[in-house]
Structures are given as C-alpha cells and as structure tokens.
Amino acid sequence: MNEQPRHVAVPGGATRDDSPVGTTEPPGDWQPMPAASLPTRSGSIGVVGPALAVLLVAAGAVLVRDALVSGGAVRGRPWIPAALDAVDGLRPGPLFLVGGIVAALLGLWLVYVALRRRVRSRAAVASRTGIYLGLGDVARLASGAAEEVGGVISASTSANRRTVTTTIRSTGGPDVADAVRQAVAERLSPLDPAPRINVAVRGGGNRS
C-alpha cells in the first residue's frame, strides 16, 4: 500500500516533506514532455553534396593557380583564359542544345533531391514521449525472438518501417513458421504501427 506524503511543520511557518523516498506521487496536472519527432536521415543529397563540394574545391584550386601564374609566383600559362579562347567563336549547334537540356534536367533533379522528404530510418514505439528504434535493432529483436522457438537453428532478418522478413533454418515441422511469426509479432508488439511479418523457412516448410 502506498504511503501518503507527511508534511511536518518546522519553525518559521514552513513545512517539510517527511515522506519515504520514492513514494511521492506526481501532481495531478503533470503532463509529459511533447513527443520527439520521427528521426530521419538524408537521402540522395548525401551523395550529391560531397560531389558538388569536390567540384567547388577543384574550381577554387584552378583559380588559385591562375592567380599565382598571373603574379609570377608559378611558371606556366593560365588555364582559364586558355579555356575561354578555346570556346571563343563557337556557333550554336546541336551539342549546345543537348548540353542545355541535360543541364536543365540535372538542375531540376538537384532541386527535387534537396526538397523531397528525408528517409525515415526508425520505427516508432508506442509511447507518450516519442521513442524510436533503428531498423537494425528491429531486425535483431525479430531474429532473437525467432531463435527462441523450438526447432529453429538460426535466423536472419531484414526490416523496413512496414515489413519484417525473417528467414530461419529449422528442423521443425510445417507449423514452425506460424510459431516464429507469433513469436516475432509478440516481440515487436510495442511498435506503432505493427509491421507486417513474413517468415521464410529453410530445411522444412515454405515461405508464409
């Protein structure tokens, strides 16, 4: 039985909480902190960004070299004026049209990559405070649950936010797939929403 808090009067009109440690109940109007938002990771921009950075560094290196050549610190011919002289006098042609189309499509793709929704790589756990599991952790939980089923020799799992696929090696009967599915579903029951569970059996039984 929970003990009620005891408030003892002390000199000066104040009171002292003399309740046993660990028995104090939170106030009736206590509310948890807002739930954390679903973590995301960058998508294709994680590849495009470094590629553009390399190109920018290369362009900066060319500018620095030409500046050193123009100042006499380095021997050689400036690359930028030479490149401009090479294209000077070119007339419009099919190559310019193709190049313009490719550049426009590449620009539109970069805008799409930069603005699209980031990849969601976590599974939500039913809670009031926002708890999430990595998909690798979800796969490990599923494999651990499958290996606890009788007749299962080993298990491996691949998982995304909607589907969990567990592949087992088993010496059990044809009902081992149902037993594994039930065990995995129970282990992953805290996830919200619950993922679809697929089981593939090697050494007996069929995919289900």
Secondary structure, DSSP 8 states (H G I E B T S, - for coil): ------EEE-TTS-EEE---TT-----TT----------EE--THHHHHHHHHHHHHHHHHHHHHHHHHHTTSS-S--HHHHHHHHHTT----HHHHHHHHHHHHHHHHHHHHHHS--EE-EEEES-SS-EEEEHHHHHHHHHHHHHTSTTEEEEEEEE-SSEEEEEEEE-S-TTHHHHHHHHHHHHTTTBSS--EEEEEEESSS---
